Amino acid sequence: MTLPQTQPAAHQIGAHWTHQDGEHATLTITLCHACSGRWFPPRDTCSTCASSDVENITSHTRGSVYASSVVRIAPRGFQAPYVLAYVDISGVRLLAHSPSSDRALAPGTPVELTVARIADTPEGAVTSYVVTALDDQHTTTGEQ
Ligand SMILES: [Zn+2]
């Protein structure tokens, strides 16, 4: 019996929370109806008020940088240098790779969510939601 040959499966971090539409990506975030708290990754219970009256909503495709740093000594599988950025998007602040840059992103820099490769492992490529600085000076589209 011959086993079928398959390519190593790529692993996507946050695949359940990430939605791709062409070049754009959005994330699932949780909105609490009791206290208006917002959470990413999504959750069943609000971490502020413990209410389970929550709803999952879809983020915008764009946000802005809160802070960032260049990683010059990377964990195994990651190719330094790359940028890690805290990004404000649709009312949540999340940490994301910015693999297309080797320079820190200034606070307020508008960014767009996409999905890209962030690492390579013996099992295959690792992809994740990432942010890319927008070349133009568009401001963020505001919060949902
Ligand atoms: Zn709440």
Boltz pocket constraint, residues with backbone or C-beta under 6 A from the ligand:
constraints:
  - pocket:
      binder: B
      contacts: [[A, 32], [A, 33], [A, 34], [A, 35], [A, 36], [A, 37], [A, 46], [A, 47], [A, 48], [A, 49], [A, 50], [A, 51]]
      max_distance: 6.0
